[in-house]
């Protein structure tokens, strides 16, 4: 797991953009530094392997626990690039709430890159969509629930990331 430490220490060399889709997200995480690009690929592959084995990545964080508990209901596809990875995560069961949880995860990952080790060393209890509580996927007493998550943070993050992705792709 040395990849995550390298990525946090070299986050200024990382470019990450993502956008919401109807079933989840598409993201591109890259670096012009070859070593950092390789660590991006390594870390994303490690995370996919942990998810596939049913292991919880950040046990103290309700948002990560939620996605882990639903891991059989979404697709996690990685496409390696010379400079990093493209990732597509999408709910395979058509559930809009799971798509919202995937989108929330993308915003959290972007915050890790923006804030660095300060964000990853302390275990913040990131919000889960209210619909996850309503469906009984998580209990309201153990989760950080935010009704504003889906309208406020996600939409502004999506708009900024979508604009950045379009700029990066053009």
N, C-alpha and C positions, 0 to 999 in steps of 0.2 A: 504494500500500500504506500510505497514511497512516492508514487505518482502524485497523490493529492498534496503532499507537502511541497513538492516541486511546483505544482500549479499555483498553490497559494502564495509561495514566495516569489513567483514570477508572473503574477496575475496581470501586470501592466503589459505583458507581451501577448495577452490573450484577447481575442475578439470573439464575442458570442452574441448572436442574434437569434431570436425565435419568434414564431408567430403561431397564433391559435388556428386550429382547423376545427371543423364541426365535431370531430371525434377525439381531439387531443392537441398535439403540437408538432411542428417541424422546427428543427434548430440547426444551426451551423456554428461550430466552435473551432476556431483556427488560431494559428500563430505563424508568424514569418520566421520564428526561431525553430530550427529543425528539432532540437532536443525537447522543447516545449510542445511542439506538435506531436512528437512521439509519446510524450507523457499524457497528452489529451487522449490519444487513441488507447493507451494502456488503461487509463483510469475509467473511461467509458466502458471498455470491455470488461474490466473488473466489476463494475457496478452491474452490468447486465448479467454476469455470471452469478453474483450474489443474489440478485432478484430471481433468477431461474432456479436456484437451489432453495428458494424460500427463506433466505436469511434476511433479517432486519438490518438495515444500514445505519439508521440513527434511531435507536430504540426509544430515546427520550422525546422524540419529536412526533406528534400526532400526524402531521402531514406525510412523513415518510412511512410511518406505520400503516397508515391508510392505504397508500399505494402498494406497500408490500402485501397487505392482506388481500388485495385485489389483483395480484400479479398474473393470475391465470386468465384475467378478463381484458388484458390489453397486450398489444403487440409493441415490442421494443426493437426497432430495426436500426442498425448502424451501417452507414456507408463510409468507409475510410476514404480520405482524401490525402493528397500529398502533405497538406498543411493542417490536417486535423480530421474532424468527423462531421458528417451530417447525421442527425438522429430524427427518427419519426417514432413518436409514441402515440398510439391510438387505441381507444376502447374498441374491442372487438365485439362487444355485446350491444353496442349502440346506446349505451347509457350516458346521458348528458351530464349527470353528476360525476361519473368517473372521468369524463372529458374535462370537467372543471378541476378535478383533483390533479389530473396530469398537467393542466395549464398552471395551477398553483405551484406544482413542483418545478416547472420550468422557470417561474419567477424566482423561486428560492435559489435554484442553481445559479441564476444570473446574479443574485445578491451575494452569493458566496464569492463570485469573481470580483464583484464591485467592492466588497468590504474586506475580503481576504480572511486571514486566520482569526481575526476578531469575531467573525461570523461563525466560523466552523468550530472553534475551540469551546465556546460556550454553547450549550444545547438550548437553542431557542425553541420555544413551542410555537411553531408556525401554524397559522390558521388553516382549518379545513373548511370546505364549503358547508353551509348550513344544511344543504340537502343530504350530506353524508350522515349527519346526526339524525335528520328526519327519517332516513332509511334504516337507521339502526346500525350503520357500519361502524360508527364510533359513538361513545357515550358523551353526552354534553359535560359530564363532570370530569372527564379525563382529557378532553380536547380543548384546544384553543379555537373557538368558533368565532367566525367573523362574517356577519352578513354583508359588511362593506367589502369583504375580500373580492367577491365576484364582480361587483360594479365599480369599485374605486381602483384598487391596486391593479387588478388584472387588466382592466381596460386601458389604464394609462400605460402600463408596462407593455401591453400588446401594441398599442399605437406607437410607442417609442421604438420598440424592437422591430415592428413591421417596417417602419420608416428606415431604420438602420439596415435591415436586411435588403430592402429594395436598393438602397444606396450601395451596399457592398456587392450586390449581384450585378449592378449596372456598370 
